Amino acid sequence: MGILDVFRKKEPVMGQKRSYAAGKSGRLFTTGFGSSKRSGDAELQPALSIIRARSRELGRNNEYVKRYIDLLRNNVVGKQGFNMQVRAYGDSGMLDQNANNQIEKAYKKWMKRGNPTTCGKLSGVDLQKLILSSVSHDGDIFLIEHRGKQFADTIAFELVEADLVDEMYNQKLSNGNEIRMGIELDKFKKPVAYHFLQAHPGDQQYATLTKAEKYKRVPAKDVIHIMKPSRVGMSRGEPWLSSAVTALDQLGAFREAAIINARIGASKMGFFTSKTGDGFAGDDIVDDVPIMEVEPGTMHQLPSGVSFESFDPQYPHSEFDAFHKAVVQGIASAMGVSYAALSGDLSGTSFSSVRQGALDERDAYGNLQVWMIEHAVRPLFERWLSAVMEMGIVTLPLKKLDHFSDAAEFRGRGWSWVDPQKEMNSAVIGLKNGILSLSDVAAQHGKSVDEMMGQIDRDRKLAEQFGIKYAFEPYGGNLEKVAPEIADE
């Protein structure tokens, strides 16, 4: 190496330049930045019970979390729950209406209050809403299937909170299985059994169960574990409020401090001072400090040498609203809902912004509806259908169980259009040009085509029965009247 080599430009080592800024290390960049390389279970296990408890606490006492859970219940499940329709075809290639109707009527009856759960307190819609809210603040929920003559249609489900599957119970078994966070897994990480605590760890009577086995092993075939994993290989679910808990707690403390300051500011206070430190006796003595209580509209003459210094905190100030709104916007993003829906604040919004926010939010609710159907609604239905066909409650051949089960369709609630006239006309144009089908339009209202047509047919027959003439004819009966309106748009 020559003496001038130090001034020559060095060739970069492959991979050093143009690397990811997010992977850099440094005092300024990485302060407070975690860089754990643990698995999803290893990350979640030590924090799960704390996050769950804090999420529940917020659900009890925080108005935004209460609103969030109500939004989930109202928009994902809705007031009528998930609608089920069987569209099984017979050997003739036509819909097997007799069999389909038999299943639908029996299922609707079983979904009434008192039937789906072993406690006999919930309806099917109640069950769906409780599943959704439980997973949102607990991370997961478990349903144990029970069979017996004491249950409607010989089947009911026991709801088990996440606390009863001990996430701290981990063990290697001699048969090669592994108990991870209370769930027994085989070598492929497939659940084999669930180990439930015999009593809730938060019950007051829990300490009396000294002679009973701590855990009860239930085979996985009898359990429906409902969760929404956020990483590959996670055994337990992560509470949906995890990323918002800290901000919600800090915002609550911030608002409490602001309210206290505002109350203090509204209550005029001050201090009496003197250069000598004496000369003021006051009206009363509290903790060796003389005080004076002032009634509205009264004037007092202070002793010689005593002056008054007011204590007048000027908080919350003008920046409070902007800061509060920014924090709530971040919380709404973490929850996956719009700021307007979460806060109820429509100030400074326009129709187009509210419309776009509503459409984005409905897409999110639609995704949750699909998740609910796949992980909760359909598994419950399939187990019920198996029970009623095995017991002959539904008089259909058991060998066609899969045929009817696969033909079942579930739909969540629909939403009314944000701008009904424009969007209705848009749907008509889409139908005329073959871009949309009647199924697409019906699905936007949470209905199927045959359900919609059957409803119209029943209405028409009812009108004829009472001698009332329809003022309109759908499906092209007055197309010449609709077209000019569309053309004017």
C-alpha positions as CSV (number, residue, x, y, z in Angstrom):
1,M,0.0,0.0,0.0
2,G,1.5,3.3,-1.1
3,I,1.5,6.5,0.9
4,L,-1.2,8.1,-1.5
5,D,-3.5,5.1,-1.3
6,V,-5.3,6.5,1.6
7,F,-6.8,9.2,-0.7
8,R,-8.1,6.8,-3.3
9,K,-11.8,5.9,-3.3
10,K,-12.4,2.5,-1.9
11,E,-14.6,0.0,-3.8
12,P,-17.8,-0.7,-1.8
13,V,-18.2,-4.1,-0.3
14,M,-21.1,-6.0,-1.9
15,G,-24.2,-5.4,0.2
16,Q,-22.9,-2.5,2.2
17,K,-24.2,0.4,0.0
18,R,-27.8,0.9,-1.1
19,S,-28.9,-1.4,1.7
20,Y,-32.2,-1.0,3.7
21,A,-32.3,2.1,5.9
22,A,-34.7,0.2,8.2
23,G,-31.9,-2.3,8.9
24,K,-29.3,0.3,10.0
25,S,-28.0,0.5,13.5
26,G,-27.2,3.7,15.3
27,R,-27.9,5.7,18.5
28,L,-30.3,8.1,16.8
29,F,-32.1,5.6,14.6
30,T,-32.7,2.6,16.8
31,T,-33.5,4.3,20.2
32,G,-36.5,2.5,21.6
33,F,-36.8,0.2,18.5
34,G,-37.2,-3.5,19.3
35,S,-35.5,-6.1,17.2
36,S,-36.8,-9.4,18.6
37,K,-36.3,-12.5,16.5
38,R,-38.5,-14.7,18.5
39,S,-41.4,-16.8,17.2
40,G,-45.0,-15.6,17.3
41,D,-45.8,-17.8,20.3
42,A,-42.6,-16.7,22.1
43,E,-43.6,-13.1,21.6
44,L,-47.2,-13.5,22.6
45,Q,-47.0,-15.9,25.6
46,P,-45.5,-13.6,28.3
47,A,-47.7,-10.7,27.3
48,L,-51.0,-12.4,26.4
49,S,-52.8,-12.4,29.8
50,I,-51.8,-8.7,30.4
51,I,-53.0,-7.6,27.0
52,R,-56.2,-9.5,27.4
53,A,-56.8,-8.0,30.9
54,R,-56.1,-4.5,29.6
55,S,-58.3,-4.9,26.6
56,R,-61.2,-6.0,28.7
57,E,-60.6,-3.1,31.1
58,L,-60.7,-0.7,28.2
59,G,-63.9,-2.4,27.0
60,R,-65.5,-1.7,30.3
61,N,-64.4,1.9,30.9
62,N,-63.3,3.4,27.6
63,E,-65.9,4.9,25.4
64,Y,-63.9,4.4,22.2
65,V,-63.4,0.7,22.8
66,K,-67.1,0.3,23.7
67,R,-67.9,2.1,20.4
68,Y,-65.5,-0.1,18.4
69,I,-67.0,-3.4,19.7
70,D,-70.5,-2.0,19.0
71,L,-69.3,-1.2,15.4
72,L,-68.1,-4.8,15.0
73,R,-71.3,-6.3,16.3
74,N,-73.5,-4.0,14.2
75,N,-71.6,-4.2,10.9
76,V,-70.2,-7.7,10.9
77,V,-73.0,-9.7,12.5
78,G,-75.9,-7.2,12.3
79,K,-79.3,-7.4,14.0
80,Q,-80.3,-10.6,12.2
81,G,-77.0,-12.4,12.1
82,F,-75.7,-14.4,9.2
83,N,-78.3,-15.7,6.8
84,M,-78.1,-19.3,5.7
85,Q,-79.5,-20.7,2.4
86,V,-79.0,-24.2,1.0
87,R,-78.8,-24.4,-2.8
88,A,-78.4,-28.2,-3.3
89,Y,-79.4,-29.7,-6.6
90,G,-81.2,-32.9,-7.1
91,D,-80.6,-35.7,-9.6
92,S,-82.8,-33.8,-12.2
93,G,-80.4,-30.9,-12.2
94,M,-82.9,-28.6,-10.6
95,L,-82.7,-27.1,-7.1
96,D,-83.9,-29.7,-4.5
97,Q,-86.4,-27.3,-2.9
98,N,-87.9,-29.9,-0.5
99,A,-84.6,-30.9,1.0
100,N,-83.3,-27.3,1.0
101,N,-86.4,-26.0,2.8
102,Q,-86.3,-28.8,5.3
103,I,-82.7,-27.9,6.4
104,E,-83.3,-24.2,6.4
105,K,-86.4,-24.4,8.6
106,A,-84.7,-26.8,11.0
107,Y,-81.6,-24.6,11.3
108,K,-83.7,-21.5,11.8
109,K,-85.6,-23.2,14.6
110,W,-82.3,-24.4,16.3
111,M,-80.9,-20.9,16.1
112,K,-83.6,-19.5,18.4
113,R,-82.8,-18.4,21.9
114,G,-81.9,-21.3,24.3
115,N,-80.9,-23.8,21.7
116,P,-77.4,-23.3,20.4
117,T,-75.5,-23.1,23.7
118,T,-75.4,-25.4,26.7
119,C,-76.2,-22.6,29.1
120,G,-79.6,-22.1,27.3
121,K,-79.3,-18.3,27.5
122,L,-78.2,-17.3,24.0
123,S,-79.7,-17.3,20.5
124,G,-77.7,-17.9,17.4
125,V,-77.3,-14.2,16.8
126,D,-76.2,-13.6,20.4
127,L,-73.7,-16.4,20.0
128,Q,-72.2,-14.9,16.8
129,K,-71.9,-11.4,18.5
130,L,-70.3,-12.9,21.6
131,I,-67.8,-14.8,19.5
132,L,-66.8,-11.7,17.6
133,S,-66.5,-9.4,20.7
134,S,-64.6,-12.1,22.6
135,V,-62.0,-12.6,19.9
136,S,-61.6,-8.8,19.5
137,H,-60.5,-8.2,23.1
138,D,-59.3,-11.7,24.1
139,G,-57.6,-13.0,20.9
140,D,-59.6,-16.2,20.7
141,I,-62.5,-18.3,22.1
142,F,-63.2,-22.0,22.3
143,L,-66.5,-23.9,21.7
144,I,-66.9,-27.4,23.0
145,E,-69.4,-29.6,21.2
146,H,-71.8,-31.6,23.4
147,R,-74.3,-34.2,22.3
148,G,-77.4,-35.4,24.3
149,K,-81.1,-35.6,24.4
150,Q,-81.2,-32.7,26.8
151,F,-80.2,-30.4,24.0
152,A,-82.3,-29.1,21.1
153,D,-81.6,-31.3,18.1
154,T,-79.3,-33.3,20.4
155,I,-76.4,-30.8,20.0
156,A,-75.2,-27.6,21.8
157,F,-72.0,-25.8,22.3
158,E,-70.2,-24.7,25.5
159,L,-68.5,-21.4,25.3
160,V,-65.0,-21.3,26.9
161,E,-63.1,-18.1,27.6
162,A,-59.5,-17.8,26.6
163,D,-58.4,-17.7,30.3
164,L,-59.4,-21.4,30.6
165,V,-56.7,-22.5,28.1
166,D,-53.6,-21.7,30.1
167,E,-51.0,-20.1,27.8
168,M,-48.3,-20.8,30.4
169,Y,-48.9,-24.6,30.1
170,N,-46.1,-25.9,27.9
171,Q,-44.8,-29.4,27.9
172,K,-43.0,-32.0,25.7
173,L,-44.9,-35.3,25.7
174,S,-43.5,-38.8,25.5
175,N,-45.6,-39.6,22.4
176,G,-43.9,-36.9,20.4
177,N,-46.7,-34.4,20.8
178,E,-46.1,-31.0,22.4
179,I,-48.4,-28.9,24.6
180,R,-47.9,-25.3,23.6
181,M,-49.9,-22.5,25.3
182,G,-52.4,-25.1,26.5
183,I,-52.9,-26.7,23.1
184,E,-51.6,-30.2,22.3
185,L,-50.0,-30.3,18.9
186,D,-48.6,-33.1,16.7
187,K,-45.3,-32.9,14.8
188,F,-47.0,-30.8,12.1
189,K,-48.3,-28.3,14.7
190,K,-51.9,-29.5,14.1
191,P,-54.1,-29.4,17.2
192,V,-54.7,-32.9,18.7
193,A,-56.4,-31.8,22.0
194,Y,-57.1,-28.8,24.2
195,H,-56.2,-28.8,27.9
196,F,-58.8,-26.7,29.7
197,L,-58.6,-25.5,33.3
198,Q,-61.3,-27.1,35.4
199,A,-62.3,-23.7,36.7
200,H,-61.7,-20.1,35.7
201,P,-58.5,-18.8,37.4
202,G,-60.3,-15.6,38.3
203,D,-63.2,-17.2,40.1
204,Q,-63.3,-16.8,43.9
205,Q,-63.9,-20.6,44.4
206,Y,-61.0,-21.6,42.2
207,A,-58.8,-22.2,45.3
208,T,-61.2,-24.8,46.6
209,L,-60.5,-27.3,43.8
210,T,-57.5,-28.8,45.5
211,K,-58.4,-32.5,44.9
212,A,-59.5,-32.1,41.3
213,E,-57.3,-32.4,38.3
214,K,-56.1,-29.0,37.2
215,Y,-56.6,-29.6,33.5
216,K,-59.2,-31.5,31.4
217,R,-58.1,-32.9,28.1
218,V,-60.7,-32.5,25.3
219,P,-60.0,-34.0,21.8
220,A,-59.6,-31.4,19.0
221,K,-62.5,-33.0,17.1
222,D,-64.9,-31.8,19.8
223,V,-63.5,-28.2,19.9
224,I,-63.9,-25.2,17.6
225,H,-61.0,-22.8,18.3
226,I,-61.8,-19.4,16.8
227,M,-58.8,-17.0,16.3
228,K,-57.3,-14.7,13.7
229,P,-53.5,-15.4,13.7
230,S,-51.2,-12.5,12.8
231,R,-48.1,-14.7,12.2
232,V,-47.4,-18.1,10.7
233,G,-47.5,-20.9,13.3
234,M,-49.2,-19.0,16.1
235,S,-51.0,-21.3,18.5
236,R,-53.1,-18.6,20.1
237,G,-54.8,-15.5,18.9
238,E,-53.6,-11.9,19.5
239,P,-56.2,-9.5,20.9
240,W,-57.2,-7.1,18.1
241,L,-56.7,-4.1,20.4
242,S,-53.1,-4.9,21.0
243,S,-51.6,-2.0,18.9
244,A,-54.1,0.5,20.3
245,V,-53.9,-0.3,24.0
246,T,-51.1,2.0,24.9
247,A,-52.5,5.0,22.9
248,L,-55.9,4.5,24.5
249,D,-54.5,4.4,28.0
250,Q,-52.4,7.4,27.4
251,L,-55.2,9.3,25.8
252,G,-57.5,8.5,28.8
253,A,-54.9,9.8,31.2
254,F,-54.4,12.9,29.1
255,R,-58.1,13.7,29.0
256,E,-58.4,13.1,32.7
257,A,-55.6,15.5,33.4
258,A,-57.2,18.1,31.0
259,I,-60.6,17.7,32.7
260,I,-59.1,18.2,36.2
261,N,-57.2,21.2,35.0
262,A,-60.3,22.6,33.5
263,R,-62.2,22.1,36.7
264,I,-59.5,23.8,38.7
265,G,-59.5,26.7,36.1
266,A,-63.2,27.1,36.5
267,S,-62.8,27.3,40.3
268,K,-61.0,30.5,40.9
269,M,-58.3,30.1,43.5
270,G,-55.3,32.0,44.7
271,F,-52.8,32.6,47.5
272,F,-52.4,35.3,50.1
273,T,-48.9,36.5,50.4
274,S,-47.0,39.0,52.6
275,K,-43.4,40.1,52.9
276,T,-43.3,39.1,56.5
277,G,-45.2,35.9,56.1
278,D,-47.9,36.7,58.7
279,G,-50.8,39.1,59.1
280,F,-53.5,36.8,57.6
281,A,-55.7,34.7,59.8
282,G,-58.3,33.5,57.3
283,D,-61.7,32.0,57.9
284,D,-60.5,28.5,58.8
285,I,-57.4,26.4,59.3
286,V,-56.8,23.3,57.1
287,D,-53.5,21.4,57.7
288,D,-52.1,24.5,59.5
289,V,-52.8,26.7,56.5
290,P,-55.3,29.6,56.9
291,I,-57.9,29.6,54.1
292,M,-60.8,31.9,53.1
293,E,-63.9,30.8,51.3
294,V,-65.4,33.4,48.9
295,E,-69.1,33.6,48.0
296,P,-70.0,34.9,44.5
297,G,-70.4,38.7,44.5
298,T,-68.7,39.3,47.8
299,M,-65.7,41.6,48.4
300,H,-63.1,41.2,51.2
301,Q,-60.6,43.7,52.6
302,L,-57.2,42.0,53.2
303,P,-55.1,42.9,56.3
304,S,-52.3,45.4,55.8
305,G,-49.3,43.9,54.0
306,V,-51.2,41.0,52.5
307,S,-51.7,40.7,48.8
308,F,-53.5,38.2,46.6
309,E,-52.0,36.1,43.8
310,S,-54.4,34.2,41.6
311,F,-53.9,30.6,40.5
312,D,-55.5,30.4,37.1
313,P,-54.4,27.4,34.9
314,Q,-55.1,28.0,31.3
315,Y,-55.7,24.4,30.2
316,P,-57.0,22.9,28.1
317,H,-55.8,25.4,25.5
318,S,-56.6,25.8,21.8
319,E,-54.3,23.0,20.7
320,F,-56.1,20.4,22.8
321,D,-58.7,19.6,20.1
322,A,-56.1,19.1,17.3
323,F,-53.9,16.9,19.4
324,H,-56.8,14.8,20.7
325,K,-58.1,14.3,17.2
326,A,-54.7,13.2,15.9
327,V,-54.4,10.6,18.6
328,V,-58.0,9.3,18.0
329,Q,-57.2,9.1,14.3
330,G,-54.2,6.9,15.0
331,I,-56.3,4.7,17.3
332,A,-59.0,4.4,14.6
333,S,-56.4,3.3,12.1
334,A,-55.1,0.6,14.6
335,M,-58.7,-0.7,15.0
336,G,-59.4,-0.7,11.3
337,V,-62.4,1.7,11.5
338,S,-62.8,5.3,10.3
339,Y,-62.2,8.2,12.5
340,A,-65.8,9.6,11.9
341,A,-67.4,6.2,12.9
342,L,-65.3,5.8,16.0
343,S,-65.5,9.3,17.3
344,G,-68.8,10.5,15.9
345,D,-67.1,13.7,14.8
346,L,-68.3,14.8,11.4
347,S,-66.9,18.4,11.6
348,G,-64.7,19.4,8.7
349,T,-65.9,16.5,6.6
350,S,-67.5,16.5,3.2
351,F,-70.0,14.1,1.6
352,S,-67.3,12.6,-0.7
353,S,-64.8,12.0,2.2
354,V,-67.5,10.4,4.4
355,R,-68.6,8.3,1.4
356,Q,-65.1,7.1,0.7
357,G,-64.4,6.4,4.3
358,A,-67.7,4.4,4.6
359,L,-66.8,2.3,1.5
360,D,-63.3,1.5,2.8
361,E,-64.7,0.6,6.2
362,R,-67.4,-1.6,4.6
363,D,-64.7,-3.5,2.8
364,A,-63.0,-4.2,6.1
365,Y,-66.3,-5.4,7.6
366,G,-66.9,-7.6,4.6
367,N,-63.5,-9.3,5.1
368,L,-64.4,-9.9,8.7
369,Q,-67.7,-11.4,7.6
370,V,-65.9,-13.9,5.4
371,W,-63.6,-14.7,8.3
372,M,-66.5,-15.2,10.7
373,I,-68.3,-17.5,8.2
374,E,-65.2,-19.6,7.6
375,H,-64.1,-19.9,11.2
376,A,-67.3,-19.8,13.2
377,V,-70.6,-19.8,11.4
378,R,-70.0,-22.6,8.9
379,P,-68.2,-25.0,11.4
380,L,-71.2,-24.6,13.8
381,F,-73.6,-25.3,11.0
382,E,-71.7,-28.4,9.7
383,R,-71.6,-29.9,13.2
384,W,-75.3,-29.2,13.7
385,L,-76.2,-30.7,10.3
386,S,-74.2,-33.8,11.0
387,A,-76.2,-34.3,14.3
388,V,-79.6,-33.8,12.9
389,M,-79.0,-36.0,9.9
390,E,-77.5,-38.8,12.1
391,M,-80.5,-38.6,14.5
392,G,-83.1,-38.4,11.7
393,I,-84.4,-35.1,12.8
394,V,-83.8,-34.0,9.2
395,T,-85.1,-36.9,7.1
396,L,-82.4,-36.9,4.5
397,P,-79.9,-39.7,3.8
398,L,-76.7,-39.4,5.8
399,K,-74.6,-40.3,2.8
400,K,-75.5,-36.9,1.3
401,L,-74.2,-35.0,4.3
402,D,-71.3,-33.4,2.4
403,H,-73.6,-32.7,-0.5
404,F,-76.0,-30.6,1.5
405,S,-73.2,-29.1,3.7
406,D,-71.2,-27.9,0.7
407,A,-74.4,-26.4,-0.8
408,A,-75.0,-24.1,2.2
409,E,-74.3,-20.4,1.5
410,F,-73.9,-17.8,4.2
411,R,-74.3,-14.1,3.8
412,G,-73.7,-11.3,6.3
413,R,-75.7,-8.1,6.5
414,G,-75.7,-5.7,3.7
415,W,-75.5,-1.9,3.7
416,S,-77.7,0.8,2.2
417,W,-76.1,2.8,-0.5
418,V,-74.5,6.1,0.5
419,D,-76.1,7.9,-2.4
420,P,-79.1,5.7,-3.2
421,Q,-80.3,7.3,-6.4
422,K,-77.0,7.5,-8.2
423,E,-75.9,4.1,-7.1
424,M,-79.2,2.5,-7.9
425,N,-79.1,3.9,-11.4
426,S,-75.5,2.7,-11.7
427,A,-76.6,-0.8,-10.8
428,V,-79.3,-0.7,-13.5
429,I,-76.7,0.4,-16.1
430,G,-74.4,-2.4,-14.9
431,L,-77.3,-4.9,-15.3
432,K,-78.2,-3.7,-18.8
433,N,-74.6,-3.9,-20.0
434,G,-74.0,-7.3,-18.5
435,I,-71.3,-6.0,-16.1
436,L,-73.4,-6.9,-13.0
437,S,-75.7,-9.7,-12.3
438,L,-78.8,-9.8,-10.1
439,S,-76.7,-11.8,-7.6
440,D,-74.2,-8.9,-7.4
441,V,-77.0,-6.4,-6.7
442,A,-78.8,-8.6,-4.2
443,A,-75.6,-9.4,-2.3
444,Q,-75.1,-5.7,-1.7
445,H,-78.3,-5.9,0.4
446,G,-77.4,-9.1,2.1
447,K,-79.8,-11.2,0.0
448,S,-79.7,-13.9,-2.6
449,V,-81.5,-13.6,-6.0
450,D,-84.1,-16.3,-5.3
451,E,-84.7,-14.8,-1.8
452,M,-85.3,-11.4,-3.4
453,M,-87.5,-12.8,-6.2
454,G,-89.4,-14.9,-3.8
455,Q,-90.1,-11.9,-1.6
456,I,-91.3,-9.9,-4.6
457,D,-93.5,-12.8,-5.7
458,R,-95.0,-13.1,-2.2
459,D,-95.7,-9.4,-2.1
460,R,-97.4,-9.5,-5.5
461,K,-99.6,-12.4,-4.4
462,L,-100.5,-10.6,-1.2
463,A,-101.5,-7.5,-3.2
464,E,-103.7,-9.6,-5.4
465,Q,-105.3,-11.2,-2.4
466,F,-106.3,-7.7,-1.1
467,G,-107.2,-6.4,-4.5
468,I,-104.3,-3.9,-4.6
469,K,-102.7,-3.2,-8.0
470,Y,-98.9,-2.9,-8.1
471,A,-97.8,0.6,-9.1
472,F,-94.6,-0.8,-10.7
473,E,-93.3,-3.9,-12.4
474,P,-89.7,-4.9,-11.6
475,Y,-87.3,-6.6,-14.0
476,G,-88.1,-4.7,-17.2
477,G,-91.8,-4.2,-16.7
478,N,-91.4,-0.4,-16.9
479,L,-87.9,-0.2,-18.5
480,E,-89.0,2.6,-20.8
481,K,-89.6,4.8,-17.7
482,V,-86.3,3.9,-16.1
483,A,-84.1,4.5,-19.2
484,P,-84.7,8.3,-19.5
485,E,-83.7,8.8,-15.9
486,I,-80.5,6.9,-16.4
487,A,-79.8,8.9,-19.5
488,D,-80.1,12.2,-17.6
489,E,-77.4,11.2,-15.1
